[in-house]
């Protein structure tokens, strides 16, 4: 990861955006305090997909644990299939 101060980022913004295509760029302010993380669109998309996948897994687990589950046969009858 690349670490830059906010003022460095402002001075060479296009260079750091280009660098973010290879690895995350951490923008700091007031010492070591992180202000932003610049990443490539591909990295962002993968991260968002991973978060969504985890939410789906959590929702599926909750659904499996619900009281009042319906068997496959009951569902078929209920749907009239």
C-alpha positions in Angstrom: 0.0 0.0 0.0 1.1 3.5 -0.7 0.7 6.2 2.0 0.5 9.9 1.1 -0.5 13.0 3.0 -3.5 14.9 1.8 -1.3 17.7 0.5 0.8 15.3 -1.4 -2.3 13.8 -2.9 -3.6 17.2 -3.9 -0.3 18.0 -5.7 -0.1 14.8 -7.7 -3.6 13.6 -7.7 -3.5 11.9 -11.2 -0.3 10.1 -10.2 -1.9 8.6 -7.1 -5.0 7.7 -8.9 -2.9 5.8 -11.4 -1.0 4.1 -8.5 -4.4 3.1 -7.1 -4.9 0.9 -10.1 -2.1 -1.4 -8.8 -2.6 -1.1 -5.0 -4.7 0.9 -2.5 -3.5 4.4 -1.8 -4.0 5.6 1.8 -4.5 9.3 2.2 -3.5 10.5 5.6 -4.0 13.8 7.5 -2.7 15.1 10.8 -0.1 12.5 11.2 -1.2 8.9 10.8 -4.9 9.5 10.7 -6.5 8.0 7.6 -8.8 10.3 5.7 -9.4 8.2 2.6 -8.4 5.1 0.7 -8.3 5.3 -3.1 -8.7 1.9 -4.9 -9.2 0.8 -8.5 -12.8 0.3 -9.7 -12.1 -3.4 -10.0 -11.0 -3.6 -6.4 -14.1 -1.7 -5.3 -16.4 -4.0 -7.3 -14.8 -7.1 -5.9 -15.1 -5.7 -2.3 -18.7 -4.8 -2.8 -19.5 -8.2 -4.3 -17.8 -9.9 -1.3 -19.9 -7.8 1.1 -23.1 -8.6 -0.8 -22.2 -12.3 -0.8 -21.7 -12.3 3.0 -25.1 -10.5 3.4 -26.8 -13.2 1.3 -25.1 -16.0 3.3 -26.3 -14.3 6.6 -29.9 -14.0 5.2 -29.9 -17.6 4.0 -28.7 -18.8 7.4 -31.4 -16.8 9.2 -34.1 -18.1 6.8 -32.9 -21.7 7.5 -33.3 -21.1 11.2 -36.7 -19.6 11.1 -39.6 -21.2 13.0 -42.5 -22.3 10.8 -40.5 -23.7 8.0 -42.4 -25.2 5.1 -41.5 -28.5 3.6 -40.9 -29.0 -0.1 -44.2 -30.9 -0.5 -46.1 -28.2 1.4 -44.6 -25.5 -0.9 -45.6 -27.5 -4.0 -49.2 -27.8 -2.7 -49.3 -24.2 -1.7 -48.1 -23.1 -5.1 -50.5 -25.5 -6.9 -47.7 -27.1 -8.9 
